[in-house]
């Protein structure tokens, strides 16, 4: 789901009216309505209890690392990140939002581990990616899916919020994690859980 058509397929979940409005705004105003800078905020990746259990049975555990934190609720685990910077704009699904904090993925059966750093959401592609520690390039981890929602607040400070209820494991992410961790636990298309981020926006 890295092509433009995939982006609009995901927008369809917002409803035809919203998707049409975004299309008109993008056509009329170009890639961005204005220069947007995201200057702070939070993000949460919530791994559903069923998926967390399936990983645990394979010996896989995901830990919050660095400045990230985690919390449990009824079997689901939430990984809490900070927003560091970006150009994300929910009014036309443009730009990206970068997150602080890392995720450490460990295979308890063989001791292998991967640290996912440089986490980022691209509104252009609908992909959450990371640059694993020691890697030379970014890896697409998960694709936005399910029910999508957006909202804005005038503040102060002005903020924008984006959420989805079905992050799905990207094929590139599944292949990378399986290879580095020596497992077959990661299946492309598996629903990981939900995602939400709220970030402060400055328009210039």
N, C-alpha and C positions, 0 to 999 in steps of 0.2 A: 504493500500500500504506500508506495513512494511517489506515485504519479498523480498528476493534478486531478484526474477523474476520481481517484480514491478519496481525495479531499472532499469533493462534492457529494460523494456517496455517504460519507460520514455526516455531512451537514444536513442531509435529508432527514436524519433522526431528530433534528431540531424543528422540523415541520416545513412544509413547502413555502409558507409565507416568509419565514425567517431566512431560509436559504435563498429565496428570490431577492429579498432586501439586501442580503450580503452581496449577491451577484451584481445587483445594480450599483451598490456603493463602490464595489471594487472596480467596475467598468468605468464609472463616472470619475472616480477620484484617483485611479491608479493603484499601485501596490499598497500605499498607506495614506490615510487621511491627513496625517501630519507626522512630523518627526516625534517619535514616542520613545521615552526612556523609562524603563522599569527600574525602580530604585530600592526596592525592598519588599518584604512580604514573607509568606509561608507557602509550603506545599506539603501535601500528604499523599503518600501511596499506601493504599490499604489492601493487604493481601487477604483474600477470603480464607475462612477457616478450612474449607475443603481442600483448597490448593495448598495451603501451608501444611496440612496433614499429609497430602500426597508427596510433597517434597521430603518431609520428615521421615516417611517410610523408606525413602531412597537414601536416607542419611544426609540430606541437604538441609542446611539451616541458613537463613539470611539474617545478619546482624546489622544494626545501625552502627556507623563508624564515623570518626571525625566529629563534626558538629551536629550530625544527625542524631535523633533520638527515636525511641520506639515505645509503643504501648500496646497492650493486649485488651481485647474486649470480646467476650463470648467466642473465643477461638480465633478470631481475626486479629491480625497484627498490623498496626499502622506505623509507617516510617515517616517521621516528620523532618522536613528539610526547610532551609531558608532560601529566599529569593535573593540572589546577589546582583543581577543586572539583566538587561535584555531590551528588546524592542517590541515585545508582544502587544497586540492590540486585538481585543475580542470583538470589536465592532465589525471587522472584516477578516478575521482569522489570518492575521499577518504577523510575521516576525517570530521571535523566539524568546524564551524565558530560561535563564540559567539558574541552577540551584546549588547551594552550598551543602556540604555533608556528603558522606559516602555510604555505600552499601557493601558489606563484606559477605560474600557467598562462600560457604564452607561445605566441603564433602567430608563428613565425619568418618566415612568408611575408608578413605585413603589419605586423609590429611591435606588434600589439595584445596586451595582457596583462590578466589578472585576478588579484587577490590574494585568496585565500580565507582569511579570518580567523574567529575565534570558532567554531572547529570543535567540534561537540558530537554525542554519541550519545544518542538518546532510546530507552530501553527500552520505553516505552509505545507508540511507533509503529514502532520498528525502523528508524529513519531516521538517517543521518549528515547533518547540515546545517552550514551556515556562513553568516556574514554578510560578504559580500564588502566589501572596503574601498571606501567611497564609496556603498554601497547603503544603503537605508533599511529593508530587511526581510531576513529570513533566506531562504535558498534550500535546498531539499531536494536533496542531492547524490547520495546512494546509499542503497540499501535492503539490509538484512541478508538474506542468503539462503544456500542450500547447507546444509552440515552445521554445526550449532551445538554449542558445548560450553561448559560452565561448571564452575568449581571454586572452592573456598574454602580458606583456610589460617588456622588460629588464630593463627599468628605466635608471638611478637610481631614486628612489628605485624600485626594481622589484615588479610588481603587477600582480594580476590575477583578472579576472572579470567573474562573472556568472550571467545570467539572465533568467527569464522565463516569459511568458506573460499570464499564467493562473494558479494562485494559487487556489486550490480548498479546501473548508472547510472539514477538516478531521471529520469522524464520532465521534471520541472521543472528539474533540474540540466542535462540535455542541452540543453534549450531556452535556458536562460540562457547557458551557455558558448558555444553556437553563435552566439547573438545578439551577445554582447559581443566575441567573438574573430573574428567574421566568417568562420565556417567551417561545414562540415557534417560535421565529424569525429565529433561526439558523438551516439551512438545510444542512445535509451532502452532499457533492458534489457540492455545490453552488460555482460558480466562483467568487472569491473575487476581483481579479485584477492581477497585475503583481508584480514581485520582481526582484531586482538587487542588487548586492553587488560587490564592488571592494576592495581588501585587499592587504596590503603589505606582501610580503613573504620573509622569511629567510630560506635558505636551509643549513643544517649542515651535 
